[in-house]
Amino acid sequence: MAGSCIPIPCLPIWALQFWAHVALPLARFRTFADDEAKAWLDADLKAQGNISLRLAPSVNSAVSSQTTAKGIWDYLETTYGKPGVPAVYQDFRAALALSIPADSNPVPNLDKFEAYFQRLETNKFVVANHVKGMMLMAKLPSNMDPMIQLYIAGLKPATGKTAIEAITLAGIRQQV
């Protein structure tokens, strides 16, 4: 039994996947006159390893030509960092599905509502302020109807704008 190998069917696959983590650049074994350069290289190699351990094997092989952690990160961001239609739709749907309960403080839900639209704007999906305001007014519970009526009655539109365009999230938030 001594000297015999235990057959492991996945070993060739594992060997290929883990070799990238074992084969470090030769720069790690250089001597440095500058401690800052050595510290930077050590931190960079740790970051590269940390990133590559979390990547799928196909993506890991695509970033293998990158020599620094920043290079890997930039490649990943340009290749995969673009939000698609599903991400925008998910945020928009979450904003539409949000409910504001009548029996609790509405501020946390108002914050969530605004956060959804901030993410949408970050992804280049801009909804007009008065539309956001109308959506929020529709979500408020019926016990807040008197406050909504006071807010609408007190609207003073800017020159050249309609009263509907004067509706804002900030104005509604003040009333609530």
Backbone hydrogen bonds, N-H to C=O, Kabsch-Sander energy under -0.5 kcal/mol:
donor,donor_aa,acceptor,acceptor_aa,energy
4,S,1,M,-1.8
11,L,8,I,-1.4
14,W,10,C,-2.7
15,A,11,L,-3.0
16,L,12,P,-1.7
17,Q,13,I,-2.1
18,F,14,W,-2.8
19,W,15,A,-1.5
20,A,16,L,-0.7
21,H,18,F,-0.8
22,V,18,F,-1.2
23,A,19,W,-2.8
24,L,22,V,-1.5
28,R,25,P,-1.6
29,F,26,L,-1.8
30,R,27,A,-1.2
35,D,33,A,-0.6
38,K,34,D,-1.6
39,A,35,D,-2.6
40,W,36,E,-2.7
41,L,37,A,-2.5
42,D,38,K,-2.6
43,A,39,A,-2.5
44,D,40,W,-2.8
45,L,41,L,-2.7
46,K,42,D,-2.2
47,A,43,A,-2.4
48,Q,44,D,-2.7
49,G,45,L,-2.3
50,N,46,K,-2.6
51,I,47,A,-2.7
52,S,48,Q,-2.8
53,L,49,G,-2.0
54,R,50,N,-0.7
54,R,51,I,-1.1
55,L,52,S,-0.9
60,N,56,A,-2.9
61,S,57,P,-2.1
62,A,58,S,-1.1
63,V,59,V,-1.6
64,S,61,S,-0.6
66,Q,63,V,-1.8
72,I,68,T,-2.1
73,W,69,A,-2.8
74,D,70,K,-3.0
75,Y,71,G,-2.3
76,L,72,I,-2.6
77,E,73,W,-2.6
78,T,74,D,-2.6
79,T,75,Y,-2.2
80,Y,76,L,-3.1
81,G,76,L,-0.5
81,G,77,E,-1.6
88,V,84,G,-1.8
89,Y,85,V,-2.9
90,Q,86,P,-2.3
91,D,87,A,-1.9
92,F,88,V,-2.5
93,R,89,Y,-3.0
94,A,90,Q,-2.2
95,A,91,D,-2.1
96,L,92,F,-2.1
97,A,93,R,-2.3
98,L,94,A,-1.0
100,I,139,K,-0.8
104,S,101,P,-0.6
110,L,106,P,-2.3
111,D,107,V,-2.5
112,K,108,P,-2.0
113,F,109,N,-2.4
114,E,110,L,-2.4
115,A,111,D,-2.4
116,Y,112,K,-2.4
117,F,113,F,-1.6
118,Q,114,E,-2.1
119,R,115,A,-2.3
120,L,116,Y,-2.1
121,E,117,F,-2.3
122,T,118,Q,-2.1
123,N,119,R,-1.6
124,K,121,E,-1.7
125,F,120,L,-2.8
126,V,124,K,-0.6
132,K,128,A,-2.1
133,G,129,N,-2.5
134,M,130,H,-2.2
135,M,131,V,-2.5
136,L,132,K,-2.4
137,M,133,G,-2.5
138,A,134,M,-1.9
139,K,135,M,-1.1
139,K,136,L,-0.5
140,L,136,L,-1.1
144,M,141,P,-2.0
145,D,142,S,-1.7
148,I,144,M,-2.0
149,Q,145,D,-2.6
150,L,146,P,-2.2
151,Y,147,M,-2.2
152,I,148,I,-2.7
153,A,149,Q,-2.4
154,G,150,L,-1.6
155,L,152,I,-1.2
161,K,158,A,-2.1
166,A,162,T,-0.5
166,A,163,A,-0.9
167,I,164,I,-1.5
172,I,168,T,-1.9
173,R,169,L,-2.6
174,Q,170,A,-1.8
175,Q,171,G,-1.3
176,V,172,I,-2.0
